[in-house]
Amino acid sequence: MAKAGGLGVLTTAGLTTEQLAEQIDEIRAGTDQPFAVNLMLQQPNIVDMVTYLLAHPVPAVTTSAGSPKRFAQQLQAIGTKVIAVIPNVKVAQKMAALGVDALVAEGMESGGHIGTQTTLSLVQQVINAVDLPVFAAGGIIDAKSVLAMQALGAVGVQVGTAFLTAEETPISDAYKQAVIQAGDTSTVVTGHALGDAVRCLQNSLTAKYFEAEASGADAKVLHGLLDGSLGRAIAGDVEHGTLMAGQIAGMVSRIEPVASIVHRLFPN
């Protein structure tokens, strides 16, 4: 990603600190360009991850699925930029008051953990509400959608679904093929009953989840279906895993290098 001109973001989900260290070393061996590490704040070893990053600083971190209040200032004190992913204006204002360096306004079109606001309305209102650089996320697939976000005042974009089928993306080929085969109505949102909405491709798991949710199953049963399911999808179980992907998956049509995707987003 960095070699192609983007800011690559390394996920920590499912990693140990040892694996995180190895992957950061690989990135630094391959490029001298800036990169970021994403901290999904619900992961069980988040304290270990932050502790490692405080001892081994990286250029930037993005934070999602929670507030980085516990450690934002510590990271900034060692020179790491903190970029918070936010779902609404209220959270954006809280992050601005916390002193983060930038925001990603993520619309509910996005894959993974989502809020309730669409990208088009969210980006404009967040930019109007805070005095911070704002990146747009959700439904972005090509240069036209990048220009649309820039027209709203976004300084840049965060793109996820388009890169799911990159040659370099370390997920199973079955996951990539599921994204390629998706249409505009292929995604659903699980987790409403748990207060943790996640957009993903519909499959046997989501059908079973909605059946359980409709029958009044308790949180333990619902968590039993969903917990660890992203890892199953990454490993290739596309029927019993959560295939996180955004609504724009219907425009993803092939497996290709990261550089080709970046060029389509920023052709000049």
Backbone as numpy.savetxt, mean C-alpha at the origin, in Angstrom:
# Nx Ny Nz CAx CAy CAz Cx Cy Cz
12.94 -0.20 -9.12 12.10 1.01 -9.12 12.97 2.27 -9.12
13.96 2.32 -8.23 14.82 3.50 -8.13 15.56 3.74 -9.44
16.04 2.67 -10.07 16.75 2.82 -11.32 15.85 3.34 -12.43
14.55 3.07 -12.31 13.59 3.52 -13.33 13.12 4.94 -13.07
13.50 5.52 -11.93 13.14 6.91 -11.65 12.08 7.09 -10.60
11.61 5.99 -9.99 10.60 6.10 -8.94 11.22 5.93 -7.56
10.40 6.13 -6.54 10.83 5.88 -5.17 10.28 4.51 -4.79
11.13 3.52 -4.82 10.70 2.18 -4.47 10.40 2.08 -2.99
9.35 1.32 -2.64 8.95 1.15 -1.25 9.01 -0.33 -0.90
9.83 -0.68 0.08 9.98 -2.05 0.52 8.99 -2.35 1.63
8.14 -3.35 1.43 7.21 -3.72 2.50 7.92 -4.49 3.59
7.44 -4.34 4.83 7.96 -5.13 5.94 7.00 -6.24 6.34
5.82 -6.27 5.73 4.81 -7.27 6.10 5.34 -8.68 5.87
5.28 -9.49 6.90 5.71 -10.87 6.79 7.20 -11.08 6.95
7.95 -10.01 7.18 9.40 -10.12 7.32 9.83 -10.16 8.78
10.94 -10.82 9.04 11.63 -10.68 10.31 12.61 -9.53 10.17
13.18 -9.08 11.28 14.16 -7.99 11.18 15.39 -8.45 10.40
15.72 -9.73 10.53 16.86 -10.25 9.78 16.59 -10.20 8.27
15.38 -10.56 7.88 15.02 -10.51 6.46 14.95 -9.07 5.96
14.45 -8.17 6.81 14.43 -6.76 6.45 15.85 -6.26 6.20
16.76 -6.62 7.08 18.15 -6.20 6.93 18.73 -6.71 5.62
18.46 -7.97 5.30 18.97 -8.56 4.06 18.43 -7.82 2.85
17.14 -7.51 2.86 16.54 -6.85 1.70 17.03 -5.41 1.54
17.22 -4.73 2.66 17.77 -3.37 2.58 19.20 -3.41 2.04
19.96 -4.38 2.47 21.33 -4.53 1.95 21.31 -4.77 0.44
20.36 -5.58 -0.03 20.25 -5.85 -1.47 19.91 -4.58 -2.24
19.00 -3.78 -1.68 18.63 -2.53 -2.34 19.84 -1.61 -2.44
20.57 -1.47 -1.36 21.72 -0.56 -1.34 22.84 -1.06 -2.25
22.93 -2.37 -2.42 23.94 -2.92 -3.33 23.56 -2.67 -4.77
22.26 -2.49 -5.02 21.80 -2.33 -6.40 21.62 -0.91 -6.85
21.53 0.05 -5.92 21.32 1.44 -6.29 21.79 2.37 -5.19
22.17 3.57 -5.61 22.51 4.60 -4.63 21.39 5.64 -4.53
20.25 5.35 -5.15 19.11 6.26 -5.14 18.27 6.07 -3.87
17.50 7.10 -3.49 16.65 6.98 -2.29 15.60 5.88 -2.45
15.19 5.33 -1.31 14.11 4.35 -1.28 13.38 4.51 0.04
12.26 3.83 0.18 11.47 3.91 1.41 11.15 2.51 1.91
10.81 2.44 3.18 10.34 1.20 3.80 8.94 1.45 4.32
8.02 0.56 3.97 6.65 0.71 4.48 6.48 -0.03 5.79
5.88 0.65 6.75 5.55 0.04 8.04 4.04 -0.10 8.14
3.56 -1.34 8.01 2.14 -1.61 8.20 1.94 -1.77 9.70
1.34 -0.78 10.32 1.41 -0.63 11.77 0.64 -1.69 12.55
-0.13 -2.53 11.85 -0.84 -3.61 12.54 -0.01 -4.88 12.66
1.14 -4.92 12.00 1.90 -6.16 12.03 2.45 -6.41 13.44
2.49 -7.67 13.87 2.82 -7.97 15.26 4.23 -7.58 15.68
5.16 -7.53 14.74 6.55 -7.21 15.11 6.93 -5.78 14.75
5.95 -4.88 14.76 6.21 -3.50 14.34 7.26 -2.82 15.23
7.26 -3.11 16.52 8.25 -2.50 17.42 9.66 -2.94 17.04
9.81 -4.21 16.71 11.12 -4.71 16.29 11.58 -4.04 15.00
10.64 -3.85 14.06 10.97 -3.21 12.78 11.44 -1.78 12.99
10.70 -1.05 13.81 11.06 0.35 14.06 12.40 0.43 14.79
12.60 -0.45 15.75 13.87 -0.47 16.48 15.04 -0.68 15.52
14.87 -1.58 14.56 15.93 -1.83 13.59 16.18 -0.59 12.73
15.09 0.04 12.28 15.24 1.21 11.40 15.80 2.41 12.14
15.60 2.48 13.44 16.21 3.55 14.22 17.73 3.34 14.33
18.12 2.10 14.36 19.56 1.79 14.44 20.22 1.77 13.08
19.43 1.59 12.02 19.95 1.51 10.66 19.08 2.40 9.77
19.30 3.70 9.79 18.40 4.64 9.12 18.26 4.41 7.62
17.04 4.64 7.12 16.75 4.61 5.69 16.25 5.99 5.29
16.25 6.32 3.99 15.86 7.67 3.58 14.43 8.06 3.98
13.49 7.10 3.89 12.10 7.43 4.18 11.34 6.19 4.62
10.29 6.42 5.40 9.34 5.35 5.69 7.95 5.86 5.34
7.11 4.95 4.86 5.69 5.24 4.74 4.98 4.41 5.79
3.91 4.96 6.34 3.19 4.25 7.39 1.74 4.07 6.97
1.19 2.90 7.28 -0.19 2.61 6.90 -0.88 1.81 7.99
-2.22 1.79 7.94 -3.05 1.00 8.87 -2.79 1.37 10.33
-2.69 2.68 10.60 -2.49 3.12 11.98 -1.75 4.44 12.04
-1.48 4.89 13.25 -0.77 6.15 13.46 0.68 5.91 13.86
1.61 6.66 13.28 3.04 6.53 13.63 3.43 7.41 14.82
2.45 7.83 15.60 2.72 8.77 16.70 3.82 8.29 17.63
3.89 6.97 17.88 4.85 6.45 18.85 6.30 6.67 18.46
6.56 6.76 17.14 7.97 6.75 16.73 8.32 7.75 15.63
7.36 8.55 15.16 7.63 9.47 14.04 8.78 10.42 14.34
8.76 11.05 15.51 9.79 12.02 15.82 11.16 11.37 15.99
11.19 10.15 16.49 12.46 9.44 16.62 13.08 9.17 15.25
12.24 8.76 14.31 12.73 8.50 12.96 13.22 9.79 12.30
12.44 10.85 12.47 12.83 12.12 11.86 14.12 12.65 12.47
14.34 12.37 13.74 15.54 12.86 14.41 16.81 12.25 13.85
16.69 11.07 13.22 17.87 10.44 12.62 17.91 10.67 11.10
17.03 11.54 10.61 17.08 11.92 9.20 16.14 11.17 8.28
15.28 10.32 8.82 14.33 9.57 7.99 13.06 10.38 7.79
12.65 10.55 6.55 11.39 11.22 6.26 10.22 10.28 6.58
9.18 10.81 7.19 8.01 10.01 7.55 6.82 10.47 6.70
6.30 9.54 5.92 5.19 9.83 5.01 4.01 8.96 5.44
2.93 9.59 5.89 1.79 8.85 6.41 0.71 8.67 5.34
0.23 7.44 5.22 -0.89 7.16 4.32 -2.18 7.40 5.10
-3.07 8.23 4.55 -4.26 8.64 5.31 -5.53 8.43 4.46
-6.68 8.14 5.14 -7.91 7.86 4.41 -8.92 8.99 4.41
-8.70 10.03 5.22 -9.67 11.12 5.30 -9.01 12.39 5.84
-9.74 13.49 5.79 -9.20 14.79 6.21 -8.87 14.80 7.69
-9.72 14.23 8.52 -9.49 14.23 9.96 -8.15 13.59 10.31
-7.87 12.45 9.72 -6.59 11.78 9.98 -5.44 12.59 9.39
-5.66 13.21 8.23 -4.63 14.05 7.63 -4.24 15.19 8.56
-5.23 15.81 9.18 -4.96 16.91 10.10 -4.22 16.42 11.34
-4.55 15.22 11.82 -3.83 14.65 12.97 -2.37 14.40 12.61
-2.13 13.90 11.40 -0.76 13.62 10.98 0.02 14.92 10.78
-0.65 15.96 10.29 0.00 17.25 10.13 0.39 17.81 11.50
-0.50 17.68 12.47 -0.21 18.15 13.82 0.92 17.35 14.45
1.03 16.08 14.07 2.11 15.23 14.57 3.46 15.65 13.99
3.42 16.28 12.81 4.66 16.78 12.21 5.28 15.88 11.17
4.47 14.98 10.57 5.04 14.13 9.52 5.49 14.98 8.34
6.31 14.41 7.48 6.90 15.18 6.39 5.99 15.30 5.17
5.14 14.33 4.94 4.25 14.34 3.77 3.12 13.34 4.01
2.12 13.41 3.14 0.97 12.52 3.25 0.71 11.82 1.93
0.15 10.63 2.02 -0.41 9.95 0.86 -1.92 9.89 1.09
-2.67 10.61 0.26 -4.13 10.58 0.35 -4.62 9.40 -0.48
-5.03 8.34 0.22 -5.36 7.09 -0.45 -6.87 6.89 -0.53
-7.40 6.88 -1.74 -8.81 6.67 -1.94 -9.21 5.21 -1.79
-10.51 4.99 -1.62 -11.00 3.64 -1.39 -10.97 2.75 -2.63
-10.55 3.30 -3.78 -10.33 2.48 -4.97 -9.10 1.58 -4.81
-8.24 1.93 -3.87 -6.96 1.24 -3.70 -7.15 -0.18 -3.22
-6.12 -1.00 -3.44 -6.10 -2.33 -2.87 -5.60 -2.29 -1.44
-5.92 -3.33 -0.66 -5.46 -3.40 0.71 -6.35 -2.62 1.66
-5.78 -2.15 2.75 -6.55 -1.45 3.78 -7.03 -0.10 3.24
-8.32 0.15 3.37 -8.89 1.35 2.77 -9.83 2.08 3.73
-10.11 3.35 3.38 -11.13 4.12 4.08 -12.41 4.13 3.27
-13.13 5.24 3.34 -14.44 5.32 2.67 -14.52 6.41 1.61
-13.45 7.20 1.45 -13.48 8.32 0.52 -12.80 7.96 -0.80
-13.34 8.48 -1.90 -12.73 8.23 -3.20 -11.53 9.15 -3.41
-10.64 8.74 -4.27 -9.42 9.51 -4.53 -9.74 10.92 -5.01
-10.66 11.04 -5.94 -10.96 12.34 -6.54 -11.39 13.37 -5.49
-12.28 12.98 -4.60 -12.74 13.92 -3.58 -11.74 14.07 -2.45
-11.06 12.98 -2.08 -10.15 13.01 -0.95 -8.94 13.89 -1.19
-8.30 13.74 -2.34 -7.07 14.49 -2.61 -7.31 15.99 -2.52
-8.37 16.45 -3.13 -8.67 17.88 -3.12 -8.90 18.41 -1.71
-9.65 17.67 -0.92 -9.99 18.14 0.42 -8.80 18.08 1.37
-7.95 17.08 1.20 -6.75 17.00 2.04 -5.80 18.15 1.71
-5.60 18.41 0.44 -4.72 19.52 0.03 -5.24 20.84 0.58
-6.55 20.97 0.62 -7.16 22.20 1.12 -7.05 22.32 2.64
-6.88 21.19 3.31 -6.94 21.18 4.78 -5.59 21.25 5.47
-4.52 20.84 4.78 -3.21 20.79 5.44 -2.15 21.47 4.59
-1.09 21.91 5.25 0.02 22.55 4.56 1.20 21.58 4.50
0.99 20.50 3.76 2.00 19.47 3.59 2.00 18.98 2.14
3.12 18.45 1.66 3.08 17.80 0.35 2.14 16.60 0.40
1.30 16.47 -0.62 0.32 15.39 -0.65 0.49 14.58 -1.93
0.69 13.29 -1.75 0.72 12.34 -2.86 -0.66 11.71 -2.98
-1.07 11.36 -4.18 -2.37 10.75 -4.41 -2.22 9.26 -4.65
-3.19 8.48 -4.18 -3.17 7.04 -4.38 -4.59 6.54 -4.61
-4.71 5.56 -5.49 -6.01 4.94 -5.74 -6.48 5.18 -7.16
-6.51 4.13 -7.98 -7.02 4.25 -9.34 -6.05 4.83 -10.34
-4.75 4.81 -10.02 -3.74 5.42 -10.89 -3.03 4.32 -11.67
-3.03 4.45 -12.99 -2.51 3.36 -13.82 -1.61 3.83 -14.96
-1.73 5.10 -15.37 -0.99 5.58 -16.53 -0.76 7.08 -16.44
-0.19 7.66 -17.50 0.15 9.08 -17.49 -1.07 9.97 -17.35
-2.19 9.54 -17.94 -3.41 10.35 -17.84 -3.88 10.47 -16.40
-3.83 9.36 -15.66 -4.27 9.43 -14.27 -3.28 10.20 -13.40
-1.99 10.14 -13.74 -1.01 10.95 -13.02 -1.29 12.44 -13.25
-1.54 12.81 -14.49 -1.86 14.20 -14.81 -3.11 14.68 -14.09
-4.09 13.79 -13.97 -5.32 14.14 -13.27 -5.03 14.47 -11.80
-4.18 13.68 -11.17 -3.83 13.93 -9.77 -3.01 15.20 -9.62
-2.12 15.44 -10.57 -1.34 16.67 -10.53 -2.24 17.89 -10.71
-3.27 17.75 -11.54 -4.22 18.85 -11.75 -4.97 19.19 -10.47
-5.14 18.20 -9.60 -5.81 18.42 -8.32 -4.88 19.04 -7.28
-3.57 19.06 -7.59 -2.61 19.66 -6.67 -1.67 18.68 -6.01
-1.79 17.40 -6.33 -0.89 16.40 -5.75 0.53 16.60 -6.27
1.52 16.40 -5.40 2.92 16.56 -5.80 3.46 15.30 -6.47
2.73 14.21 -6.33 3.14 12.94 -6.91 2.09 11.89 -6.65
2.41 10.66 -6.97 1.45 9.57 -6.80 2.10 8.37 -6.13
1.27 7.61 -5.44 1.68 6.29 -4.95 0.88 5.26 -5.74
1.57 4.30 -6.32 0.93 3.32 -7.19 1.25 1.92 -6.69
0.23 1.09 -6.52 0.45 -0.26 -6.04 0.00 -1.33 -7.02
-1.27 -1.31 -7.38 -1.84 -2.38 -8.19 -1.12 -2.55 -9.52
-0.73 -1.45 -10.15 -0.05 -1.54 -11.45 1.25 -2.32 -11.36
1.88 -2.32 -10.17 3.17 -3.00 -10.01 3.03 -4.43 -9.51
1.81 -4.88 -9.24 1.63 -6.26 -8.81 2.12 -7.25 -9.86
1.98 -6.87 -11.12 2.38 -7.79 -12.19 3.73 -7.45 -12.80
4.51 -6.65 -12.09 5.88 -6.39 -12.56 6.71 -7.66 -12.45
7.63 -7.83 -13.37 8.50 -9.01 -13.34 9.25 -9.11 -12.02
9.60 -7.96 -11.46 10.42 -7.96 -10.25 9.61 -8.14 -8.96
8.30 -8.05 -9.03 7.48 -8.14 -7.82 7.48 -9.57 -7.28
7.90 -9.76 -6.02 8.08 -11.12 -5.47 6.79 -11.74 -4.94
5.80 -11.90 -5.81 4.59 -12.63 -5.46 4.43 -13.76 -6.47
3.56 -14.72 -6.17 3.39 -15.87 -7.04 2.85 -15.47 -8.41
3.19 -16.28 -9.41 2.65 -16.04 -10.75 1.14 -16.19 -10.75
0.61 -17.05 -9.90 -0.84 -17.24 -9.82 -1.53 -15.94 -9.37
-0.92 -15.24 -8.41 -1.44 -13.95 -7.95 -1.41 -12.96 -9.12
-0.30 -12.89 -9.82 -0.18 -11.97 -10.95 -1.23 -12.27 -12.02
-1.44 -13.53 -12.32 -2.42 -13.90 -13.35 -3.83 -13.54 -12.91
-4.12 -13.66 -11.62 -5.44 -13.28 -11.11 -5.68 -11.79 -11.32
-4.65 -10.98 -11.12 -4.78 -9.53 -11.35 -5.01 -9.26 -12.84
-4.26 -9.93 -13.69 -4.39 -9.74 -15.14 -5.80 -10.12 -15.61
-6.36 -11.16 -15.04 -7.69 -11.63 -15.45 -8.83 -10.82 -14.85
-8.53 -9.93 -13.91 -9.57 -9.16 -13.23 -10.22 -8.14 -14.16
-11.48 -7.85 -13.88 -12.20 -6.80 -14.58 -12.50 -5.64 -13.65
-13.28 -4.70 -14.12 -13.53 -3.50 -13.32 -14.37 -3.77 -12.07
-15.12 -4.87 -12.05 -15.95 -5.19 -10.89 -15.45 -6.41 -10.13
-14.20 -6.75 -10.30 -13.67 -7.98 -9.71 -13.26 -7.85 -8.25
-13.19 -6.63 -7.71 -12.77 -6.48 -6.33 -13.96 -6.39 -5.39
-13.73 -6.80 -4.15 -14.71 -6.68 -3.07 -13.98 -6.15 -1.85
-14.74 -5.81 -0.82 -14.14 -5.27 0.40 -14.54 -6.15 1.58
-13.57 -6.80 2.17 -13.80 -7.61 3.36 -13.48 -6.80 4.61
-13.89 -7.32 5.77 -13.48 -6.74 7.03 -14.33 -5.64 7.60
-15.46 -5.29 6.95 -16.29 -4.22 7.50 -16.75 -4.56 8.91
-17.13 -5.81 9.14 -17.62 -6.22 10.46 -16.52 -6.16 11.51
-15.27 -6.15 11.08 -14.13 -6.11 11.98 -13.57 -4.70 12.14
-14.16 -3.75 11.41 -13.62 -2.39 11.43 -12.29 -2.28 10.75
-12.05 -3.15 9.78 -10.75 -3.21 9.11 -10.99 -3.58 7.64
-11.47 -2.61 6.87 -11.85 -2.87 5.49 -10.63 -3.08 4.60
-10.68 -4.11 3.77 -9.58 -4.46 2.87 -10.15 -4.77 1.49
-9.64 -4.07 0.47 -10.08 -4.35 -0.90 -9.19 -5.43 -1.51
-9.86 -6.41 -2.13 -9.13 -7.52 -2.73 -9.96 -8.13 -3.85
-9.36 -9.03 -4.60 -10.07 -9.72 -5.66 -10.98 -10.78 -5.04
-12.18 -10.91 -5.59 -13.09 -11.91 -5.06 -12.63 -13.31 -5.45
-12.77 -14.24 -4.51 -12.39 -15.64 -4.72 -13.15 -16.50 -3.72
-12.74 -17.74 -3.56 -13.42 -18.64 -2.63 -13.35 -18.13 -1.20
-12.20 -17.55 -0.82 -12.07 -17.01 0.53 -13.06 -15.89 0.79
-13.17 -14.95 -0.14 -14.08 -13.83 0.10 -15.53 -14.30 0.13
-15.87 -15.29 -0.69 -17.24 -15.82 -0.66 -17.53 -16.44 0.70
-16.58 -17.19 1.23 -16.75 -17.83 2.54 -16.82 -16.77 3.63
-16.02 -15.71 3.50 -16.02 -14.64 4.48 -17.39 -13.95 4.52
-17.92 -13.58 3.37 -19.20 -12.88 3.33 -20.34 -13.76 3.83
-20.25 -15.05 3.57 -21.25 -15.98 4.09 -21.20 -16.01 5.62
-19.99 -16.05 6.16 -19.83 -16.06 7.61 -20.29 -14.74 8.22
-19.93 -13.64 7.59 -20.31 -12.32 8.09 -21.84 -12.17 8.10
-22.49 -12.62 7.02 -23.95 -12.52 6.92 -24.67 -13.39 7.94
-24.04 -14.49 8.33 -24.67 -15.40 9.30 -24.43 -14.95 10.74
-23.70 -13.86 10.92 -23.46 -13.33 12.26 -22.29 -13.93 12.98
-21.35 -14.49 12.24 -20.17 -15.09 12.87 -19.42 -14.05 13.70
-18.83 -14.50 14.80 -18.12 -13.56 15.66 -16.74 -13.22 15.09
-16.09 -12.26 15.73 -14.81 -11.76 15.23 -13.75 -12.85 15.17
-13.79 -13.78 16.12 -12.79 -14.84 16.14 -12.88 -15.69 14.87
-14.10 -16.01 14.46 -14.30 -16.81 13.24 -13.84 -16.02 12.01
-14.21 -14.75 11.95 -13.85 -13.93 10.79 -12.33 -13.74 10.71
-11.71 -13.49 11.85 -10.25 -13.38 11.86 -9.60 -14.70 11.45
-10.22 -15.80 11.84 -9.69 -17.09 11.48 -9.63 -17.31 9.98
-10.59 -16.70 9.27 -10.60 -16.79 7.81 -9.56 -15.88 7.18
-9.38 -14.69 7.76 -8.57 -13.66 7.10 -7.12 -13.57 7.57
-6.87 -13.85 8.82 -5.51 -13.68 9.35 -4.52 -14.57 8.60
-3.46 -13.98 8.12 -2.44 -14.72 7.39 -2.77 -14.98 5.94
-3.92 -14.47 5.48 -4.38 -14.82 4.12 -3.61 -14.10 3.02
-3.03 -12.93 3.31 -2.20 -12.28 2.29 -0.97 -13.13 2.01
-0.38 -13.68 3.05 0.77 -14.55 2.86 0.44 -15.76 2.01
-0.75 -16.31 2.18 -1.16 -17.45 1.36 -1.26 -17.05 -0.10
-1.80 -15.86 -0.36 -1.92 -15.38 -1.74 -0.55 -15.17 -2.36
0.34 -14.56 -1.63 1.69 -14.31 -2.13 2.38 -15.62 -2.50
2.11 -16.65 -1.69 2.73 -17.96 -1.92 2.08 -18.74 -3.05
0.91 -18.28 -3.52 0.28 -18.94 -4.66 -1.09 -19.53 -4.44
-1.62 -19.47 -3.22 -2.96 -20.00 -2.94 -3.97 -18.90 -3.24
-4.41 -18.83 -4.49 -5.28 -17.74 -4.91 -6.74 -17.98 -4.56
-7.08 -19.15 -4.06 -8.46 -19.41 -3.66 -8.67 -19.17 -2.16
-7.64 -19.39 -1.36 -7.77 -19.24 0.09 -6.93 -18.10 0.63
-6.36 -17.30 -0.26 -5.58 -16.14 0.14 -6.29 -14.85 -0.21
-5.88 -13.76 0.45 -6.42 -12.44 0.14 -5.58 -11.78 -0.93
-6.15 -11.65 -2.12 -5.44 -11.07 -3.27 -5.67 -9.56 -3.27
-4.93 -8.86 -2.44 -5.11 -7.41 -2.35 -4.82 -6.77 -3.70
-5.77 -5.97 -4.18 -5.64 -5.28 -5.46 -6.71 -4.20 -5.53
-6.42 -3.13 -6.26 -7.36 -2.03 -6.39 -8.32 -2.21 -7.56
-9.30 -1.32 -7.62 -10.31 -1.39 -8.67 -9.73 -1.22 -10.07
-8.57 -0.59 -10.18 -7.96 -0.36 -11.48 -7.33 -1.64 -12.03
-7.42 -2.74 -11.30 -6.86 -4.02 -11.77 -7.40 -4.39 -13.14
-8.60 -3.94 -13.47 -9.18 -4.23 -14.77 -8.39 -3.67 -15.94
-7.45 -2.77 -15.68 -6.61 -2.21 -16.73 -5.19 -2.76 -16.72
-4.94 -3.72 -15.85 -3.63 -4.38 -15.83 -3.71 -5.60 -16.73
-2.88 -5.64 -17.75 -3.08 -6.66 -18.79 -1.90 -7.59 -19.03
-0.74 -7.33 -18.41 0.41 -8.18 -18.72 1.48 -8.07 -17.65
2.37 -9.04 -17.66 3.57 -9.01 -16.82 4.67 -8.30 -17.60
5.31 -7.34 -16.97 6.33 -6.54 -17.65 7.31 -5.97 -16.63
8.44 -5.46 -17.08 9.43 -4.90 -16.15 8.92 -3.65 -15.45
9.43 -3.41 -14.25 9.09 -2.19 -13.51 9.34 -0.95 -14.35
10.46 -0.92 -15.08 10.81 0.26 -15.88 9.73 0.59 -16.90
9.09 -0.42 -17.47 8.04 -0.18 -18.45 6.82 0.46 -17.80
6.51 0.03 -16.59 5.36 0.59 -15.87 5.63 2.04 -15.49
6.83 2.31 -14.99 7.20 3.69 -14.64 7.15 4.58 -15.87
7.64 4.08 -17.00 7.63 4.88 -18.23 6.21 5.19 -18.67
5.28 4.25 -18.48 3.89 4.50 -18.86 3.26 5.57 -17.96
3.68 5.59 -16.69 3.18 6.60 -15.76 3.80 7.97 -16.03
5.09 7.97 -16.33 5.84 9.20 -16.58 6.64 9.05 -17.87
5.99 9.25 -19.02 6.63 8.96 -20.31 7.72 9.94 -20.71
7.78 11.09 -20.10 8.79 12.08 -20.51 9.93 12.18 -19.50
